[in-house]
Amino acid sequence: ECVVIPEEMQQRLDAGIHATDEGRHDAEIRGAALDAVNWLRAQGTDGIILGCTEVPLMLAPVPGEAGQADEGDAPDLINPAQLLAEAAVRYAMD
């Protein structure tokens, strides 16, 4: 079964993705990604595919704000960009 976030949450996430593309990162942008991930977790998902390369960046701590963990490394998150990079390195080493 596939679970997707509600449209309003998707719009907020999309705005954060565009802001990340522009090089911005703040609590609002991080919050959009965290809210989406936490909503999906609350639905009982087994794993969450971070289907846009900007989302792991959005989950990173905001510079200058103490006490934040890098949420992009959680074991229930699947980062396709990381998997692709690892596969490329393995291919190049072969």
C-alpha positions as semicolon CSV with decimal commas, in nm:
position;residue;x (nm);y (nm);z (nm)
1;E;0,000;0,000;0,000
2;C;0,119;0,350;-0,081
3;V;0,050;0,643;0,151
4;V;0,082;1,003;0,030
5;I;0,070;1,324;0,228
6;P;-0,236;1,553;0,207
7;E;-0,242;1,816;-0,068
8;E;-0,196;2,111;0,173
9;M;0,110;1,945;0,324
10;Q;0,241;1,868;-0,026
11;Q;0,212;2,234;-0,125
12;R;0,413;2,337;0,181
13;L;0,673;2,069;0,107
14;D;0,693;2,183;-0,258
15;A;0,753;2,542;-0,146
16;G;1,035;2,417;0,077
17;I;1,183;2,220;-0,212
18;H;1,186;2,531;-0,432
19;A;1,343;2,735;-0,151
20;T;1,610;2,466;-0,108
21;D;1,679;2,484;-0,482
22;E;1,743;2,855;-0,428
23;G;1,994;2,779;-0,152
24;R;1,771;2,871;0,141
25;H;1,737;2,665;0,460
26;D;1,551;2,778;0,770
27;A;1,319;2,644;1,039
28;E;1,010;2,680;0,819
29;I;1,166;2,481;0,536
30;R;1,290;2,212;0,774
31;G;0,952;2,208;0,945
32;A;0,773;2,137;0,618
33;A;0,985;1,826;0,564
34;L;0,964;1,714;0,927
35;D;0,587;1,755;0,931
36;A;0,551;1,542;0,618
37;V;0,779;1,268;0,751
38;N;0,610;1,267;1,091
39;W;0,264;1,257;0,932
40;L;0,367;0,954;0,726
41;R;0,508;0,786;1,037
42;A;0,179;0,848;1,218
43;Q;0,002;0,660;0,938
44;G;0,204;0,351;1,030
45;T;0,428;0,340;0,724
46;D;0,712;0,089;0,722
47;G;0,944;0,316;0,525
48;I;0,943;0,657;0,364
49;I;1,096;0,719;0,024
50;L;1,243;1,068;0,005
51;G;1,154;1,094;-0,362
52;C;1,299;1,439;-0,418
53;T;1,672;1,499;-0,373
54;E;1,607;1,820;-0,180
55;V;1,410;1,652;0,102
56;P;1,714;1,504;0,282
57;L;1,874;1,850;0,268
58;M;1,558;1,999;0,415
59;L;1,575;1,754;0,707
60;A;1,926;1,868;0,802
61;P;1,974;2,094;1,106
62;V;1,932;2,466;1,046
63;P;2,268;2,643;1,080
64;G;2,290;2,846;1,397
65;E;2,007;2,662;1,573
66;A;2,135;2,435;1,848
67;G;2,002;2,097;1,953
68;Q;1,887;1,964;1,616
69;A;1,962;1,616;1,492
70;D;2,003;1,535;1,123
71;E;1,664;1,375;1,064
72;G;1,762;1,261;0,716
73;D;1,958;0,966;0,857
74;A;1,664;0,795;1,030
75;P;1,648;0,421;0,956
76;D;1,292;0,439;0,818
77;L;1,390;0,691;0,548
78;I;1,500;0,577;0,203
79;N;1,716;0,830;0,021
80;P;1,727;0,736;-0,350
81;A;2,006;0,987;-0,422
82;Q;2,229;0,819;-0,164
83;L;2,149;0,475;-0,304
84;L;2,231;0,594;-0,656
85;A;2,559;0,749;-0,542
86;E;2,659;0,427;-0,365
87;A;2,572;0,223;-0,675
88;A;2,777;0,460;-0,894
89;V;3,079;0,419;-0,667
90;R;3,045;0,040;-0,669
91;Y;3,015;0,045;-1,049
92;A;3,321;0,268;-1,084
93;M;3,526;0,047;-0,853
94;D;3,434;-0,265;-1,052
